[in-house]
């Protein structure tokens, strides 16, 4: 049939039949790998802004972002991350969260999302259950000190050189990366990781890139846990790309849209419905590191966002903020997870 993105398929056959649910519906899905889409936009729209942190005026075009992702991927390869390796990301929405995500995707590694609300026992359970090889952390969140919690889990870190971790309790764990510039015993920081990545040749990176298939696992998310231990769910490039793609299609997204994302990237709302939406449609992802209603409102106003994601408590906090009327909000669409109440229209 030689379909392209410009085609429109009229489906009048029943979806309960393979004709409708497979031959029609699956035909309309995207079949690309997530890392290939990053490279596509870097070639197609190199100077268009992809990732923006408006509150600190940090901006990456698609070309700049793709370059940093490649550099990060080289760094990961240099410390033993390869196809199928599990890499945990335990951080708020810091700028290199997305860099690490796509660096893993490019080399066939699996990024494991780690809830920033986790306590010591929850962190240790996830690291052991996921066979985590590399853990990426920040200073902490709220009253949790991620650095000290990591040392409590991996006391061997304090007595080993970075990249030479040997843990009795966590035999798969080989590296800890501090996402930032601070130095901590036994851990790589971001600058050091990028530096050791300079030793990786293009052919080594390209070889791993060429092996990635759209049906490979790229993400592991831990779900439930209310009545039992959380369970790791594996998602492929095809899974997450099409979740984001179809969401964007329903929202009528184009490359000219700008989405304000203040929901956490460790959750499927942020890492799939927001991030993959922007990736598959080539639009700008305006990030907020930690939810603050004033930062969200200012970001929407400054960047002229056309859509914003959030949950009811976030929208209520924004609408009730004393400075709300100072901002020009030209939003075309909202995404939220439950009823907002009669006072919100």
VMD Tcl script that draws the C-alpha trace (Angstrom):
set ca {
  {0.00 0.00 0.00}
  {3.05 2.27 0.38}
  {1.50 4.41 3.13}
  {3.14 7.66 4.23}
  {2.38 10.10 7.07}
  {0.26 12.09 4.61}
  {-2.19 9.23 4.03}
  {-5.60 8.92 5.68}
  {-7.22 5.51 6.07}
  {-11.00 5.20 6.36}
  {-11.79 2.19 8.54}
  {-15.39 0.93 8.46}
  {-14.66 -2.71 9.28}
  {-15.24 -3.86 12.88}
  {-12.32 -3.48 15.27}
  {-13.15 -6.81 16.93}
  {-11.97 -8.46 13.69}
  {-8.32 -8.80 12.68}
  {-9.09 -6.75 9.55}
  {-9.86 -3.68 11.64}
  {-7.68 -4.07 14.72}
  {-4.56 -5.30 12.90}
  {-4.58 -4.47 9.18}
  {-6.15 -1.04 9.68}
  {-5.13 0.13 13.15}
  {-1.57 -1.21 13.13}
  {-1.03 0.29 9.69}
  {-1.58 3.75 11.17}
  {1.00 3.34 13.93}
  {4.54 4.64 13.83}
  {7.22 1.96 13.57}
  {10.35 3.99 14.25}
  {12.73 3.62 17.19}
  {12.80 6.54 19.61}
  {16.49 7.29 19.05}
  {15.98 7.37 15.27}
  {13.31 10.04 15.71}
  {15.74 12.25 17.65}
  {18.20 12.00 14.77}
  {15.43 12.63 12.26}
  {14.44 15.94 13.87}
  {18.11 16.90 14.27}
  {18.41 16.61 10.47}
  {14.95 17.88 9.54}
  {14.73 20.85 11.94}
  {18.21 21.27 13.45}
  {17.70 24.81 14.73}
  {14.23 24.35 16.19}
  {14.11 24.35 19.98}
  {13.34 20.96 21.46}
  {13.97 21.19 25.20}
  {13.52 24.43 27.16}
  {13.85 25.28 30.86}
  {12.33 28.73 30.79}
  {13.08 29.66 34.42}
  {16.85 29.39 33.80}
  {16.77 30.19 30.06}
  {18.34 26.83 29.21}
  {17.58 25.88 25.62}
  {18.56 22.99 23.36}
  {17.79 22.80 19.67}
  {17.23 19.35 18.18}
  {20.77 19.42 16.77}
  {22.33 20.45 20.08}
  {20.30 17.91 22.00}
  {21.18 15.08 19.64}
  {24.88 15.94 20.01}
  {24.66 15.82 23.81}
  {22.77 12.53 23.67}
  {25.52 11.00 21.51}
  {28.17 12.29 23.93}
  {26.25 10.83 26.88}
  {25.83 7.52 25.04}
  {29.60 7.34 24.52}
  {30.07 7.96 28.23}
  {27.71 5.13 29.10}
  {29.44 2.75 26.69}
  {32.81 3.59 28.26}
  {31.62 2.41 31.71}
  {30.22 -0.87 30.43}
  {26.64 0.01 29.50}
  {25.60 -1.84 26.38}
  {22.65 -3.51 24.70}
  {20.21 -4.82 27.34}
  {21.93 -3.13 30.29}
  {19.57 -1.68 32.92}
  {20.21 1.97 33.86}
  {18.19 3.55 36.69}
  {17.33 7.26 36.67}
  {16.52 8.54 40.18}
  {16.03 12.26 39.75}
  {13.62 15.14 39.46}
  {13.07 16.60 35.97}
  {16.67 17.77 35.61}
  {17.90 18.64 32.09}
  {20.01 15.49 31.69}
  {17.06 13.21 32.54}
  {15.99 13.25 28.89}
  {19.61 13.08 27.73}
  {20.11 9.86 29.68}
  {16.81 8.47 28.41}
  {17.77 8.86 24.75}
  {21.40 7.87 25.35}
  {20.12 4.54 26.66}
  {17.71 4.24 23.73}
  {20.48 4.83 21.19}
  {22.66 1.97 22.42}
  {19.91 -0.54 23.21}
  {20.08 -0.12 26.99}
  {16.97 -0.09 29.19}
  {16.27 2.97 31.33}
  {14.53 2.17 34.61}
  {12.40 4.95 36.08}
  {12.84 5.36 39.86}
  {10.21 7.20 41.90}
  {11.77 10.18 43.72}
  {9.50 9.48 46.70}
  {11.11 6.09 47.34}
  {12.51 5.36 50.77}
  {15.54 3.16 51.50}
  {13.80 -0.22 51.37}
  {11.91 0.66 48.18}
  {15.08 1.81 46.43}
  {16.93 -1.36 47.38}
  {14.07 -3.59 46.28}
  {13.89 -1.94 42.85}
  {17.66 -2.01 42.28}
  {17.84 -5.71 43.13}
  {14.65 -6.74 41.32}
  {15.59 -4.90 38.12}
  {19.17 -6.26 37.99}
  {20.31 -2.65 37.77}
  {23.80 -2.11 36.36}
  {24.10 1.68 36.64}
  {22.21 4.09 38.90}
  {21.96 7.81 38.06}
  {21.13 10.09 41.01}
  {20.85 13.71 42.10}
  {21.28 15.24 45.58}
  {17.79 14.32 46.72}
  {14.17 15.38 47.00}
  {12.31 16.86 49.96}
  {13.70 15.16 53.08}
  {15.45 12.34 51.21}
  {19.22 12.50 50.66}
  {19.81 10.35 47.58}
  {23.60 10.39 47.96}
  {23.54 9.09 51.53}
  {20.80 6.58 50.72}
  {22.96 5.26 47.87}
  {25.97 4.94 50.17}
  {23.79 3.09 52.70}
  {22.75 0.66 49.96}
  {26.25 0.37 48.48}
  {28.77 0.97 51.29}
  {31.52 -0.40 49.03}
  {31.31 2.84 47.01}
  {33.25 4.74 49.67}
  {36.25 2.44 49.31}
  {36.40 1.88 45.57}
  {37.42 3.77 42.48}
  {34.56 4.83 40.26}
  {33.61 2.12 37.78}
  {35.04 -0.66 39.99}
  {32.11 -1.32 42.30}
  {31.76 -4.87 43.64}
  {28.71 -5.25 45.83}
  {27.80 -8.47 47.63}
  {24.12 -7.52 47.95}
  {23.80 -6.05 44.46}
  {26.10 -8.10 42.22}
  {24.76 -6.56 38.98}
  {25.44 -2.97 40.11}
  {28.69 -1.64 38.67}
  {28.34 2.17 38.47}
  {26.73 5.15 40.14}
  {26.49 8.43 38.23}
  {25.88 11.73 40.01}
  {23.90 13.90 37.58}
  {25.62 17.21 38.23}
  {29.08 18.61 38.87}
  {29.60 17.66 42.53}
  {32.17 14.96 43.23}
  {31.29 11.97 45.41}
  {33.56 9.06 46.28}
  {33.10 6.09 43.97}
  {30.71 7.92 41.62}
  {31.11 9.51 38.21}
  {29.73 13.01 37.83}
  {28.33 14.23 34.52}
  {31.54 15.95 33.38}
  {33.64 12.87 34.15}
  {31.23 10.61 32.31}
  {31.32 12.82 29.21}
  {35.12 12.97 29.44}
  {35.66 9.19 29.51}
  {33.22 8.96 26.62}
  {35.74 10.73 24.41}
  {37.61 7.42 24.23}
  {34.73 5.77 22.38}
  {35.03 5.89 18.59}
  {32.13 6.60 16.26}
  {32.13 3.02 14.95}
  {31.54 1.66 18.48}
  {28.53 3.93 18.98}
  {27.17 3.29 15.49}
  {27.51 -0.47 15.88}
  {25.22 -0.44 18.94}
  {22.82 1.98 17.25}
  {22.47 -0.33 14.26}
  {21.43 -3.26 16.46}
  {18.42 -1.50 18.00}
  {15.01 -2.75 16.87}
  {11.71 -0.97 17.48}
  {10.46 -4.01 19.41}
  {13.42 -4.00 21.80}
  {12.72 -3.17 25.44}
  {13.75 0.42 26.13}
  {11.99 1.28 29.40}
  {11.15 -0.50 32.65}
  {8.55 1.08 34.93}
  {7.56 -0.19 38.36}
  {3.82 -0.21 38.91}
  {1.32 -0.95 41.71}
  {2.81 -1.88 45.10}
  {-0.19 -0.93 47.24}
  {-0.94 -4.47 48.36}
  {2.32 -6.15 47.38}
  {5.74 -5.49 45.93}
  {5.90 -3.29 42.81}
  {6.30 -5.14 39.53}
  {8.66 -4.15 36.76}
  {6.86 -3.65 33.44}
  {8.96 -3.70 30.28}
  {8.04 -1.39 27.41}
  {9.42 -1.34 23.87}
  {10.23 1.58 21.58}
  {7.08 0.63 19.67}
  {4.97 0.72 22.85}
  {5.95 4.12 24.14}
  {6.39 5.86 20.78}
  {2.85 4.97 19.71}
  {1.33 5.91 23.07}
  {2.84 9.36 22.66}
  {2.10 9.53 18.95}
  {-1.60 8.72 19.28}
  {-1.95 11.14 22.20}
  {-0.47 13.89 20.06}
  {-2.67 12.97 17.13}
  {-5.79 13.37 19.28}
  {-4.44 16.72 20.51}
  {-3.72 17.72 16.88}
  {-0.09 18.47 17.67}
  {2.28 19.82 15.01}
  {5.91 20.90 15.04}
  {4.74 24.38 16.02}
  {3.28 23.29 19.35}
  {4.93 23.78 22.73}
  {4.03 21.50 25.61}
  {4.65 22.54 29.22}
  {5.54 19.44 31.23}
  {5.53 19.80 35.01}
  {4.59 16.19 35.83}
  {7.47 13.91 36.93}
  {9.43 12.06 34.28}
  {9.67 8.96 36.47}
  {5.94 8.47 35.83}
  {4.38 7.32 32.55}
  {2.53 10.66 32.33}
  {5.80 12.54 31.91}
  {8.10 10.03 30.26}
  {5.60 8.64 27.74}
  {2.54 10.87 27.23}
  {4.59 14.09 27.35}
  {8.06 13.13 26.11}
  {7.02 10.70 23.37}
  {4.29 13.09 22.25}
  {6.89 15.80 21.64}
  {9.33 13.36 20.07}
  {6.89 11.91 17.54}
  {5.53 15.33 16.54}
  {8.76 17.35 16.65}
  {7.37 19.93 19.04}
  {9.02 21.81 21.90}
  {9.04 20.32 25.40}
  {9.04 23.10 28.00}
  {10.23 21.47 31.23}
  {9.71 22.36 34.88}
  {12.22 20.66 37.19}
  {9.96 20.59 40.25}
  {6.33 21.65 40.32}
  {5.88 25.27 41.33}
  {2.69 26.99 40.14}
  {4.44 30.30 39.57}
  {7.22 28.70 37.50}
  {4.60 26.84 35.44}
  {2.57 30.00 34.79}
  {5.68 32.01 33.92}
  {6.93 29.27 31.58}
  {3.60 29.05 29.76}
  {3.52 32.84 29.41}
  {7.16 33.32 28.32}
  {7.29 30.39 25.88}
  {3.72 30.81 24.54}
  {2.91 27.18 25.31}
  {-0.05 25.71 23.47}
  {-0.63 22.81 25.89}
  {0.10 21.90 29.49}
  {0.03 18.59 31.34}
  {-0.83 18.17 34.99}
  {-3.07 16.65 37.62}
  {-6.05 18.42 39.27}
  {-4.09 19.62 42.29}
  {-1.56 21.27 39.98}
  {-4.20 23.07 37.91}
  {-6.03 24.23 41.02}
  {-2.77 25.59 42.48}
  {-2.09 27.46 39.23}
  {-5.59 28.89 38.92}
  {-5.65 29.97 42.55}
  {-2.21 31.56 42.50}
  {-2.42 35.28 43.45}
  {-0.37 36.23 40.37}
  {-2.44 34.19 37.89}
  {-4.05 37.26 36.28}
  {-0.63 38.72 35.43}
  {0.03 36.05 32.83}
  {-1.31 35.65 29.33}
  {-2.27 31.98 29.02}
  {-3.07 30.94 25.45}
  {-3.49 27.23 26.03}
  {-5.18 25.13 23.35}
  {-5.32 21.97 25.43}
  {-4.99 20.42 28.87}
  {-4.32 16.85 29.91}
  {-5.37 15.77 33.38}
  {-6.05 12.52 35.13}
  {-9.35 12.98 36.98}
  {-12.29 15.30 37.66}
  {-11.25 18.88 38.37}
  {-14.36 19.99 40.26}
  {-17.14 22.42 39.52}
  {-14.98 25.46 40.23}
  {-12.60 24.76 37.35}
  {-13.73 25.34 33.78}
}
mol new
graphics top color blue
foreach p $ca { graphics top sphere $p radius 0.5 }
foreach p [lrange $ca 0 end-1] q [lrange $ca 1 end] { graphics top cylinder $p $q radius 0.2 }
display resetview
